[in-house]
Amino acid sequence: MTVTLADVAARARVSPATVSRVLNGNYPVAASTRERVLRAVDDLDYVLNGPASSLAAATSDLVGILVNDIADPFFGIMAGAAQTQIGGPGDGSGRAGGEKLAVICNTGGSPERELTYLTLLQRQRAAAVVLTGGAVENPAHQAAMSAKLTKLADAGTRIVFCGRPPLPEGDALVAALAFDNRGGGRRLTEHLISLGHRRIGYVAGPPERTTTRHRLEGHREALRAAGLTDDPAGGEGADSEGAGSGDQDRLTVHGPYDRRSGYEATLELLRRAPDVTAIVAANDTVALGACAAVRDQGMRIPQDISVAGFDDLPFSVDAVPALTTVRLPLFEAGARAGRLAMGKENPPPGGIATIAAELMIRGSTAAPRG
């Protein structure tokens, strides 16, 4: 049964005219009244009609692409690639063909804003939604996401994950394209161990993110396989949550995925363990901050300490020395997500595809001195 504007008005205990004013934003309404109306809209899953009521059951020409930070090349590359498949050129005549209008929704890493954007896209009857990057590992948020995505899918919206694993209940998805962050993290640390490094610091991302956990798990798998999990110095407290103990907690510092975090975390690692010979960073941007901190301490890369990143962002090869990192095919994954969102490509078997990560060995890593 279709929910009407009158149903929303009854639920919010206001007139239909007041509901219209709130939704159109063309007349001042008391904040408490506005909140009551919007809560009723959410509770009833009321969706604004398009230009004509006869189109109420159809999806629009809108596609939402959710990113944590559009200024971060990791997200910008995927979003731009997806947009080439969603809103690309038509037949050259200037007429609209099968393209959609791609809208970038910048969440700032906020779980609440992520849900808000999904609600707004639901009201606009979005044809598809592409969610990029790691997810927040919080049971309440995961349940809210699952419920919201199910409602979108039931209304005809195609849901694609790009660079993130599926939710525990992912039936609403067309596809989930997940990067092999765990395997990439393991191979990167194996490379450092093969060079002779035994004291390796790790600058991790936010602990609640899937990307952080998977990359750190890969790193620690390599350490365990090499027998490097004992704490010769007697660890001084955990800095990570549930991902190891002793020395590896002491050699791990969490922070945002940005340059400043890399700089500050590296200084902290060098304070805790001046004998580290290598530092692995959560991503290439963090690695740039780590490199700056190492240089400010009067050390050389890689002669005194090796530094490695993750993602193989465009600037990594131009760093001095060029950054050893793990390449993720961000553009290719984004373009594939766009095709899946548009129905141009069949979903992978089971709806889930793991995208391989490639180790890129460059000048920022070398055998430790002595």
LOMAR-507261 format. One record per residue (C-alpha): residue number from 0; residue in three letters; y, x, z. Coordinates in nm, 3 decimals. Layout:
# residues N
@papa NUM; bake ALA; py Y; px X; pz Z
...
***
This chain:
# residues 370
@papa 0; bake MET; py 0.000; px 0.000; pz 0.000
@papa 1; bake THR; py 0.337; px 0.142; pz -0.105
@papa 2; bake VAL; py 0.581; px 0.206; pz 0.178
@papa 3; bake THR; py 0.922; px 0.055; pz 0.106
@papa 4; bake LEU; py 1.271; px 0.132; pz 0.224
@papa 5; bake ALA; py 1.256; px -0.190; pz 0.429
@papa 6; bake ASP; py 0.946; px -0.056; pz 0.609
@papa 7; bake VAL; py 1.135; px 0.259; pz 0.704
@papa 8; bake ALA; py 1.429; px 0.051; pz 0.825
@papa 9; bake ALA; py 1.203; px -0.160; pz 1.045
@papa 10; bake ARG; py 1.035; px 0.148; pz 1.189
@papa 11; bake ALA; py 1.370; px 0.315; pz 1.265
@papa 12; bake ARG; py 1.524; px -0.010; pz 1.395
@papa 13; bake VAL; py 1.818; px 0.010; pz 1.152
@papa 14; bake SER; py 1.928; px -0.176; pz 0.840
@papa 15; bake PRO; py 1.800; px -0.082; pz 0.493
@papa 16; bake ALA; py 2.157; px 0.012; pz 0.407
@papa 17; bake THR; py 2.159; px 0.271; pz 0.687
@papa 18; bake VAL; py 1.832; px 0.419; pz 0.561
@papa 19; bake SER; py 1.985; px 0.447; pz 0.215
@papa 20; bake ARG; py 2.295; px 0.617; pz 0.353
@papa 21; bake VAL; py 2.085; px 0.874; pz 0.540
@papa 22; bake LEU; py 1.866; px 0.952; pz 0.240
@papa 23; bake ASN; py 2.152; px 0.968; pz -0.008
@papa 24; bake GLY; py 2.383; px 1.159; pz 0.226
@papa 25; bake ASN; py 2.685; px 0.972; pz 0.094
@papa 26; bake TYR; py 2.810; px 0.814; pz 0.417
@papa 27; bake PRO; py 2.854; px 0.947; pz 0.774
@papa 28; bake VAL; py 2.575; px 0.839; pz 1.008
@papa 29; bake ALA; py 2.539; px 0.919; pz 1.378
@papa 30; bake ALA; py 2.312; px 1.220; pz 1.439
@papa 31; bake SER; py 2.075; px 1.022; pz 1.662
@papa 32; bake THR; py 2.043; px 0.749; pz 1.398
@papa 33; bake ARG; py 1.986; px 1.000; pz 1.122
@papa 34; bake GLU; py 1.712; px 1.170; pz 1.325
@papa 35; bake ARG; py 1.544; px 0.835; pz 1.391
@papa 36; bake VAL; py 1.549; px 0.746; pz 1.021
@papa 37; bake LEU; py 1.410; px 1.084; pz 0.914
@papa 38; bake ARG; py 1.134; px 1.060; pz 1.175
@papa 39; bake ALA; py 1.039; px 0.718; pz 1.038
@papa 40; bake VAL; py 1.037; px 0.861; pz 0.685
@papa 41; bake ASP; py 0.796; px 1.135; pz 0.796
@papa 42; bake ASP; py 0.577; px 0.899; pz 1.001
@papa 43; bake LEU; py 0.537; px 0.656; pz 0.712
@papa 44; bake ASP; py 0.523; px 0.923; pz 0.439
@papa 45; bake TYR; py 0.798; px 0.739; pz 0.254
@papa 46; bake VAL; py 0.878; px 0.906; pz -0.078
@papa 47; bake LEU; py 1.204; px 0.849; pz -0.262
@papa 48; bake ASN; py 1.165; px 0.664; pz -0.588
@papa 49; bake GLY; py 1.258; px 0.847; pz -0.904
@papa 50; bake PRO; py 1.490; px 0.705; pz -1.170
@papa 51; bake ALA; py 1.272; px 0.396; pz -1.198
@papa 52; bake SER; py 1.032; px 0.226; pz -0.961
@papa 53; bake SER; py 0.773; px 0.212; pz -1.236
@papa 54; bake LEU; py 0.741; px 0.590; pz -1.200
@papa 55; bake ALA; py 0.674; px 0.578; pz -0.827
@papa 56; bake ALA; py 0.311; px 0.681; pz -0.860
@papa 57; bake ALA; py 0.381; px 0.971; pz -1.099
@papa 58; bake THR; py 0.464; px 1.331; pz -1.024
@papa 59; bake SER; py 0.796; px 1.481; pz -1.126
@papa 60; bake ASP; py 0.884; px 1.787; pz -1.335
@papa 61; bake LEU; py 0.940; px 1.988; pz -1.017
@papa 62; bake VAL; py 0.725; px 2.279; pz -0.897
@papa 63; bake GLY; py 0.793; px 2.444; pz -0.562
@papa 64; bake ILE; py 0.725; px 2.814; pz -0.504
@papa 65; bake LEU; py 0.730; px 2.903; pz -0.134
@papa 66; bake VAL; py 0.813; px 3.264; pz -0.039
@papa 67; bake ASN; py 0.888; px 3.437; pz 0.291
@papa 68; bake ASP; py 1.178; px 3.640; pz 0.154
@papa 69; bake ILE; py 1.289; px 3.631; pz -0.209
@papa 70; bake ALA; py 1.475; px 3.961; pz -0.155
@papa 71; bake ASP; py 1.142; px 4.133; pz -0.082
@papa 72; bake PRO; py 0.997; px 4.262; pz -0.413
@papa 73; bake PHE; py 0.648; px 4.161; pz -0.297
@papa 74; bake PHE; py 0.750; px 3.795; pz -0.312
@papa 75; bake GLY; py 1.007; px 3.827; pz -0.590
@papa 76; bake ILE; py 0.753; px 3.973; pz -0.832
@papa 77; bake MET; py 0.496; px 3.699; pz -0.765
@papa 78; bake ALA; py 0.754; px 3.420; pz -0.780
@papa 79; bake GLY; py 0.905; px 3.552; pz -1.101
@papa 80; bake ALA; py 0.564; px 3.585; pz -1.263
@papa 81; bake ALA; py 0.466; px 3.232; pz -1.160
@papa 82; bake GLN; py 0.791; px 3.101; pz -1.305
@papa 83; bake THR; py 0.711; px 3.252; pz -1.644
@papa 84; bake GLN; py 0.415; px 3.015; pz -1.664
@papa 85; bake ILE; py 0.589; px 2.716; pz -1.506
@papa 86; bake GLY; py 0.933; px 2.715; pz -1.663
@papa 87; bake GLY; py 0.892; px 2.943; pz -1.960
@papa 88; bake PRO; py 1.028; px 2.885; pz -2.311
@papa 89; bake GLY; py 0.898; px 2.592; pz -2.510
@papa 90; bake ASP; py 0.879; px 2.575; pz -2.887
@papa 91; bake GLY; py 1.210; px 2.753; pz -2.945
@papa 92; bake SER; py 1.393; px 2.435; pz -3.042
@papa 93; bake GLY; py 1.570; px 2.392; pz -2.710
@papa 94; bake ARG; py 1.376; px 2.073; pz -2.643
@papa 95; bake ALA; py 1.178; px 2.037; pz -2.322
@papa 96; bake GLY; py 0.804; px 2.064; pz -2.375
@papa 97; bake GLY; py 0.539; px 2.091; pz -2.105
@papa 98; bake GLU; py 0.755; px 2.311; pz -1.883
@papa 99; bake LYS; py 0.846; px 2.226; pz -1.526
@papa 100; bake LEU; py 1.149; px 2.310; pz -1.314
@papa 101; bake ALA; py 1.045; px 2.588; pz -1.073
@papa 102; bake VAL; py 1.233; px 2.587; pz -0.742
@papa 103; bake ILE; py 1.210; px 2.887; pz -0.506
@papa 104; bake CYS; py 1.188; px 2.785; pz -0.140
@papa 105; bake ASN; py 1.276; px 3.074; pz 0.093
@papa 106; bake THR; py 1.112; px 3.014; pz 0.433
@papa 107; bake GLY; py 1.233; px 3.330; pz 0.606
@papa 108; bake GLY; py 0.884; px 3.356; pz 0.752
@papa 109; bake SER; py 0.939; px 3.042; pz 0.961
@papa 110; bake PRO; py 0.633; px 2.814; pz 0.998
@papa 111; bake GLU; py 0.863; px 2.519; pz 1.069
@papa 112; bake ARG; py 1.064; px 2.578; pz 0.754
@papa 113; bake GLU; py 0.743; px 2.608; pz 0.553
@papa 114; bake LEU; py 0.643; px 2.257; pz 0.665
@papa 115; bake THR; py 0.995; px 2.126; pz 0.602
@papa 116; bake TYR; py 0.990; px 2.248; pz 0.243
@papa 117; bake LEU; py 0.650; px 2.090; pz 0.186
@papa 118; bake THR; py 0.787; px 1.759; pz 0.317
@papa 119; bake LEU; py 1.088; px 1.783; pz 0.085
@papa 120; bake LEU; py 0.862; px 1.864; pz -0.211
@papa 121; bake GLN; py 0.643; px 1.567; pz -0.121
@papa 122; bake ARG; py 0.946; px 1.337; pz -0.126
@papa 123; bake GLN; py 1.034; px 1.470; pz -0.470
@papa 124; bake ARG; py 0.677; px 1.410; pz -0.592
@papa 125; bake ALA; py 0.640; px 1.772; pz -0.695
@papa 126; bake ALA; py 0.390; px 1.832; pz -0.972
@papa 127; bake ALA; py 0.266; px 2.150; pz -0.804
@papa 128; bake VAL; py 0.328; px 2.382; pz -0.512
@papa 129; bake VAL; py 0.254; px 2.756; pz -0.507
@papa 130; bake LEU; py 0.247; px 2.918; pz -0.162
@papa 131; bake THR; py 0.274; px 3.298; pz -0.166
@papa 132; bake GLY; py 0.202; px 3.571; pz 0.089
@papa 133; bake GLY; py 0.016; px 3.577; pz 0.417
@papa 134; bake ALA; py -0.023; px 3.275; pz 0.639
@papa 135; bake VAL; py 0.051; px 3.229; pz 1.009
@papa 136; bake GLU; py -0.267; px 3.231; pz 1.218
@papa 137; bake ASN; py -0.176; px 2.956; pz 1.461
@papa 138; bake PRO; py -0.424; px 2.666; pz 1.501
@papa 139; bake ALA; py -0.153; px 2.402; pz 1.545
@papa 140; bake HIS; py 0.037; px 2.521; pz 1.239
@papa 141; bake GLN; py -0.282; px 2.548; pz 1.035
@papa 142; bake ALA; py -0.371; px 2.189; pz 1.124
@papa 143; bake ALA; py -0.021; px 2.070; pz 1.032
@papa 144; bake MET; py -0.038; px 2.260; pz 0.703
@papa 145; bake SER; py -0.379; px 2.117; pz 0.619
@papa 146; bake ALA; py -0.259; px 1.762; pz 0.684
@papa 147; bake LYS; py 0.059; px 1.810; pz 0.480
@papa 148; bake LEU; py -0.121; px 1.970; pz 0.186
@papa 149; bake THR; py -0.380; px 1.693; pz 0.186
@papa 150; bake LYS; py -0.103; px 1.433; pz 0.157
@papa 151; bake LEU; py 0.053; px 1.626; pz -0.129
@papa 152; bake ALA; py -0.279; px 1.657; pz -0.310
@papa 153; bake ASP; py -0.357; px 1.288; pz -0.260
@papa 154; bake ALA; py -0.025; px 1.209; pz -0.433
@papa 155; bake GLY; py -0.122; px 1.420; pz -0.734
@papa 156; bake THR; py 0.042; px 1.753; pz -0.647
@papa 157; bake ARG; py -0.154; px 2.064; pz -0.746
@papa 158; bake ILE; py -0.173; px 2.319; pz -0.461
@papa 159; bake VAL; py -0.223; px 2.691; pz -0.530
@papa 160; bake PHE; py -0.225; px 2.980; pz -0.282
@papa 161; bake CYS; py -0.121; px 3.320; pz -0.417
@papa 162; bake GLY; py -0.179; px 3.625; pz -0.199
@papa 163; bake ARG; py -0.312; px 3.429; pz 0.095
@papa 164; bake PRO; py -0.659; px 3.315; pz 0.202
@papa 165; bake PRO; py -0.747; px 2.944; pz 0.210
@papa 166; bake LEU; py -0.699; px 2.742; pz 0.526
@papa 167; bake PRO; py -1.008; px 2.669; pz 0.740
@papa 168; bake GLU; py -0.997; px 2.323; pz 0.582
@papa 169; bake GLY; py -0.888; px 2.395; pz 0.227
@papa 170; bake ASP; py -1.021; px 2.095; pz 0.036
@papa 171; bake ALA; py -0.671; px 2.009; pz -0.094
@papa 172; bake LEU; py -0.638; px 2.334; pz -0.289
@papa 173; bake VAL; py -0.675; px 2.378; pz -0.662
@papa 174; bake ALA; py -0.726; px 2.751; pz -0.597
@papa 175; bake ALA; py -0.663; px 3.033; pz -0.350
@papa 176; bake LEU; py -0.597; px 3.379; pz -0.495
@papa 177; bake ALA; py -0.649; px 3.616; pz -0.202
@papa 178; bake PHE; py -0.579; px 3.990; pz -0.216
@papa 179; bake ASP; py -0.843; px 4.226; pz -0.083
@papa 180; bake ASN; py -0.614; px 4.354; pz 0.191
@papa 181; bake ARG; py -0.904; px 4.454; pz 0.412
@papa 182; bake GLY; py -1.073; px 4.661; pz 0.142
@papa 183; bake GLY; py -0.744; px 4.822; pz 0.041
@papa 184; bake GLY; py -0.664; px 4.916; pz 0.400
@papa 185; bake ARG; py -1.009; px 5.067; pz 0.443
@papa 186; bake ARG; py -0.991; px 5.278; pz 0.125
@papa 187; bake LEU; py -0.643; px 5.407; pz 0.211
@papa 188; bake THR; py -0.755; px 5.532; pz 0.553
@papa 189; bake GLU; py -1.077; px 5.674; pz 0.408
@papa 190; bake HIS; py -0.857; px 5.879; pz 0.175
@papa 191; bake LEU; py -0.663; px 6.024; pz 0.467
@papa 192; bake ILE; py -0.983; px 6.097; pz 0.661
@papa 193; bake SER; py -1.130; px 6.273; pz 0.356
@papa 194; bake LEU; py -0.827; px 6.504; pz 0.356
@papa 195; bake GLY; py -0.904; px 6.601; pz 0.716
@papa 196; bake HIS; py -0.668; px 6.375; pz 0.913
@papa 197; bake ARG; py -0.802; px 6.269; pz 1.252
@papa 198; bake ARG; py -0.489; px 6.145; pz 1.430
@papa 199; bake ILE; py -0.350; px 5.861; pz 1.216
@papa 200; bake GLY; py -0.070; px 5.632; pz 1.331
@papa 201; bake TYR; py -0.036; px 5.280; pz 1.197
@papa 202; bake VAL; py 0.284; px 5.077; pz 1.155
@papa 203; bake ALA; py 0.157; px 4.719; pz 1.131
@papa 204; bake GLY; py 0.327; px 4.394; pz 1.033
@papa 205; bake PRO; py 0.373; px 4.085; pz 1.255
@papa 206; bake PRO; py 0.048; px 4.029; pz 1.450
@papa 207; bake GLU; py 0.030; px 3.656; pz 1.370
@papa 208; bake ARG; py 0.006; px 3.708; pz 0.992
@papa 209; bake THR; py -0.323; px 3.710; pz 0.799
@papa 210; bake THR; py -0.203; px 4.001; pz 0.585
@papa 211; bake THR; py -0.137; px 4.210; pz 0.894
@papa 212; bake ARG; py -0.476; px 4.140; pz 1.047
@papa 213; bake HIS; py -0.674; px 4.207; pz 0.731
@papa 214; bake ARG; py -0.500; px 4.536; pz 0.649
@papa 215; bake LEU; py -0.533; px 4.658; pz 1.007
@papa 216; bake GLU; py -0.900; px 4.557; pz 1.019
@papa 217; bake GLY; py -0.967; px 4.764; pz 0.706
@papa 218; bake HIS; py -0.788; px 5.063; pz 0.860
@papa 219; bake ARG; py -0.992; px 5.041; pz 1.177
@papa 220; bake GLU; py -1.319; px 4.991; pz 0.991
@papa 221; bake ALA; py -1.262; px 5.328; pz 0.826
@papa 222; bake LEU; py -1.182; px 5.491; pz 1.160
@papa 223; bake ARG; py -1.497; px 5.351; pz 1.321
@papa 224; bake ALA; py -1.711; px 5.464; pz 1.030
@papa 225; bake ALA; py -1.574; px 5.816; pz 1.078
@papa 226; bake GLY; py -1.625; px 5.806; pz 1.456
@papa 227; bake LEU; py -1.253; px 5.820; pz 1.529
@papa 228; bake THR; py -1.227; px 5.535; pz 1.778
@papa 229; bake ASP; py -1.251; px 5.733; pz 2.103
@papa 230; bake ASP; py -0.937; px 5.801; pz 2.303
@papa 231; bake PRO; py -0.916; px 6.170; pz 2.389
@papa 232; bake ALA; py -0.581; px 6.113; pz 2.561
@papa 233; bake GLY; py -0.668; px 5.799; pz 2.753
@papa 234; bake GLY; py -0.472; px 5.513; pz 2.591
@papa 235; bake GLU; py -0.153; px 5.387; pz 2.753
@papa 236; bake GLY; py -0.170; px 5.015; pz 2.685
@papa 237; bake ALA; py -0.231; px 4.784; pz 2.394
@papa 238; bake ASP; py 0.028; px 4.722; pz 2.131
@papa 239; bake SER; py -0.190; px 4.510; pz 1.905
@papa 240; bake GLU; py -0.362; px 4.186; pz 1.980
@papa 241; bake GLY; py -0.741; px 4.177; pz 1.982
@papa 242; bake ALA; py -0.789; px 4.440; pz 1.711
@papa 243; bake GLY; py -0.936; px 4.734; pz 1.897
@papa 244; bake SER; py -0.876; px 4.926; pz 2.217
@papa 245; bake GLY; py -0.779; px 5.259; pz 2.367
@papa 246; bake ASP; py -0.635; px 5.516; pz 2.131
@papa 247; bake GLN; py -0.609; px 5.286; pz 1.830
@papa 248; bake ASP; py -0.393; px 5.046; pz 2.028
@papa 249; bake ARG; py -0.174; px 5.336; pz 2.131
@papa 250; bake LEU; py -0.149; px 5.452; pz 1.769
@papa 251; bake THR; py -0.053; px 5.106; pz 1.638
@papa 252; bake VAL; py 0.296; px 4.952; pz 1.653
@papa 253; bake HIS; py 0.373; px 4.603; pz 1.517
@papa 254; bake GLY; py 0.698; px 4.487; pz 1.363
@papa 255; bake PRO; py 0.855; px 4.299; pz 1.070
@papa 256; bake TYR; py 0.781; px 4.399; pz 0.711
@papa 257; bake ASP; py 1.110; px 4.582; pz 0.662
@papa 258; bake ARG; py 1.253; px 4.933; pz 0.646
@papa 259; bake ARG; py 1.415; px 4.924; pz 0.988
@papa 260; bake SER; py 1.084; px 4.836; pz 1.149
@papa 261; bake GLY; py 0.921; px 5.130; pz 0.974
@papa 262; bake TYR; py 1.188; px 5.365; pz 1.101
@papa 263; bake GLU; py 1.183; px 5.248; pz 1.462
@papa 264; bake ALA; py 0.805; px 5.213; pz 1.484
@papa 265; bake THR; py 0.754; px 5.564; pz 1.348
@papa 266; bake LEU; py 0.984; px 5.709; pz 1.613
@papa 267; bake GLU; py 0.780; px 5.522; pz 1.873
@papa 268; bake LEU; py 0.453; px 5.654; pz 1.731
@papa 269; bake LEU; py 0.582; px 6.011; pz 1.734
@papa 270; bake ARG; py 0.690; px 5.965; pz 2.096
@papa 271; bake ARG; py 0.349; px 5.831; pz 2.198
@papa 272; bake ALA; py 0.144; px 6.079; pz 1.999
@papa 273; bake PRO; py 0.333; px 6.386; pz 1.876
@papa 274; bake ASP; py 0.006; px 6.519; pz 1.734
@papa 275; bake VAL; py -0.034; px 6.252; pz 1.464
@papa 276; bake THR; py -0.076; px 6.408; pz 1.121
@papa 277; bake ALA; py -0.052; px 6.092; pz 0.913
@papa 278; bake ILE; py 0.115; px 5.750; pz 0.928
@papa 279; bake VAL; py -0.005; px 5.441; pz 0.742
@papa 280; bake ALA; py 0.264; px 5.176; pz 0.691
@papa 281; bake ALA; py 0.215; px 4.799; pz 0.660
@papa 282; bake ASN; py 0.379; px 4.800; pz 0.316
@papa 283; bake ASP; py 0.588; px 5.025; pz 0.093
@papa 284; bake THR; py 0.920; px 4.905; pz 0.235
@papa 285; bake VAL; py 0.804; px 4.990; pz 0.587
@papa 286; bake ALA; py 0.681; px 5.325; pz 0.453
@papa 287; bake LEU; py 1.034; px 5.411; pz 0.332
@papa 288; bake GLY; py 1.158; px 5.363; pz 0.687
@papa 289; bake ALA; py 0.873; px 5.578; pz 0.816
@papa 290; bake CYS; py 0.965; px 5.855; pz 0.573
@papa 291; bake ALA; py 1.327; px 5.847; pz 0.689
@papa 292; bake ALA; py 1.222; px 5.869; pz 1.054
@papa 293; bake VAL; py 0.992; px 6.164; pz 0.983
@papa 294; bake ARG; py 1.270; px 6.352; pz 0.803
@papa 295; bake ASP; py 1.520; px 6.276; pz 1.079
@papa 296; bake GLN; py 1.279; px 6.443; pz 1.322
@papa 297; bake GLY; py 1.296; px 6.759; pz 1.114
@papa 298; bake MET; py 0.949; px 6.724; pz 0.957
@papa 299; bake ARG; py 0.845; px 6.748; pz 0.595
@papa 300; bake ILE; py 0.629; px 6.508; pz 0.392
@papa 301; bake PRO; py 0.343; px 6.583; pz 0.336
@papa 302; bake GLN; py 0.347; px 6.940; pz 0.471
@papa 303; bake ASP; py 0.398; px 6.836; pz 0.834
@papa 304; bake ILE; py 0.292; px 6.472; pz 0.821
@papa 305; bake SER; py 0.150; px 6.243; pz 0.553
@papa 306; bake VAL; py 0.284; px 5.892; pz 0.493
@papa 307; bake ALA; py 0.118; px 5.608; pz 0.300
@papa 308; bake GLY; py 0.220; px 5.253; pz 0.214
@papa 309; bake PHE; py 0.072; px 4.936; pz 0.067
@papa 310; bake ASP; py 0.150; px 4.707; pz -0.233
@papa 311; bake ASP; py 0.268; px 4.968; pz -0.489
@papa 312; bake LEU; py 0.612; px 4.814; pz -0.525
@papa 313; bake PRO; py 0.818; px 4.947; pz -0.819
@papa 314; bake PHE; py 1.018; px 5.196; pz -0.611
@papa 315; bake SER; py 0.711; px 5.363; pz -0.456
@papa 316; bake VAL; py 0.660; px 5.599; pz -0.749
@papa 317; bake ASP; py 1.028; px 5.702; pz -0.736
@papa 318; bake ALA; py 1.022; px 5.799; pz -0.368
@papa 319; bake VAL; py 1.036; px 6.174; pz -0.298
@papa 320; bake PRO; py 0.757; px 6.263; pz -0.278
@papa 321; bake ALA; py 0.601; px 5.968; pz -0.463
@papa 322; bake LEU; py 0.426; px 5.735; pz -0.221
@papa 323; bake THR; py 0.050; px 5.715; pz -0.185
@papa 324; bake THR; py -0.018; px 5.343; pz -0.161
@papa 325; bake VAL; py -0.251; px 5.055; pz -0.249
@papa 326; bake ARG; py -0.172; px 4.869; pz -0.567
@papa 327; bake LEU; py -0.186; px 4.491; pz -0.563
@papa 328; bake PRO; py -0.150; px 4.326; pz -0.907
@papa 329; bake LEU; py 0.141; px 4.111; pz -0.792
@papa 330; bake PHE; py 0.270; px 4.009; pz -1.135
@papa 331; bake GLU; py -0.077; px 3.929; pz -1.266
@papa 332; bake ALA; py -0.160; px 3.723; pz -0.957
@papa 333; bake GLY; py 0.169; px 3.533; pz -0.974
@papa 334; bake ALA; py 0.124; px 3.454; pz -1.342
@papa 335; bake ARG; py -0.230; px 3.332; pz -1.279
@papa 336; bake ALA; py -0.107; px 3.113; pz -0.994
@papa 337; bake GLY; py 0.151; px 2.965; pz -1.229
@papa 338; bake ARG; py -0.113; px 2.886; pz -1.490
@papa 339; bake LEU; py -0.335; px 2.725; pz -1.228
@papa 340; bake ALA; py -0.042; px 2.518; pz -1.099
@papa 341; bake MET; py 0.027; px 2.397; pz -1.452
@papa 342; bake GLY; py -0.339; px 2.326; pz -1.529
@papa 343; bake LYS; py -0.337; px 2.591; pz -1.803
@papa 344; bake GLU; py -0.632; px 2.777; pz -1.650
@papa 345; bake ASN; py -0.953; px 2.657; pz -1.488
@papa 346; bake PRO; py -0.986; px 2.729; pz -1.114
@papa 347; bake PRO; py -1.223; px 3.010; pz -1.012
@papa 348; bake PRO; py -1.575; px 2.916; pz -0.893
@papa 349; bake GLY; py -1.546; px 2.751; pz -0.554
@papa 350; bake GLY; py -1.168; px 2.754; pz -0.588
@papa 351; bake ILE; py -1.136; px 3.101; pz -0.431
@papa 352; bake ALA; py -1.081; px 3.435; pz -0.604
@papa 353; bake THR; py -1.052; px 3.773; pz -0.431
@papa 354; bake ILE; py -0.818; px 4.007; pz -0.619
@papa 355; bake ALA; py -0.909; px 4.374; pz -0.598
@papa 356; bake ALA; py -0.675; px 4.639; pz -0.455
@papa 357; bake GLU; py -0.648; px 4.985; pz -0.615
@papa 358; bake LEU; py -0.578; px 5.310; pz -0.429
@papa 359; bake MET; py -0.287; px 5.506; pz -0.584
@papa 360; bake ILE; py -0.291; px 5.868; pz -0.463
@papa 361; bake ARG; py 0.045; px 6.044; pz -0.495
@papa 362; bake GLY; py 0.238; px 6.326; pz -0.336
@papa 363; bake SER; py 0.314; px 6.179; pz 0.008
@papa 364; bake THR; py -0.036; px 6.257; pz 0.139
@papa 365; bake ALA; py -0.206; px 6.594; pz 0.169
@papa 366; bake ALA; py -0.445; px 6.778; pz 0.397
@papa 367; bake PRO; py -0.305; px 6.844; pz 0.747
@papa 368; bake ARG; py -0.180; px 7.193; pz 0.821
@papa 369; bake GLY; py -0.384; px 7.425; pz 1.037
***
